[in-house]
């Protein structure tokens, strides 16, 4: 394989890892914000909770991405 293909796989792997890490943060926020009684009764959160979870997920991705590229820049 050429170095371009290796680089593309590496970039994809880093992106997937960042998205998964941010998704875990969003999942934890959803567990904290959406009452378990909603799920038990079959309801979903349609209020502002999903905006908060989305914001936390995007913020986490931004922080993780910046930290990773800052680490690359420093080396």
ABEGO torsion letter per residue (X at the ends): XBAAAAAAAAAAAAAAAAAAAAAAAAAAAAAAABBAAAAAAGBBBABAAAAAAAAAAAAAAAAAAAAAAAAAAAX
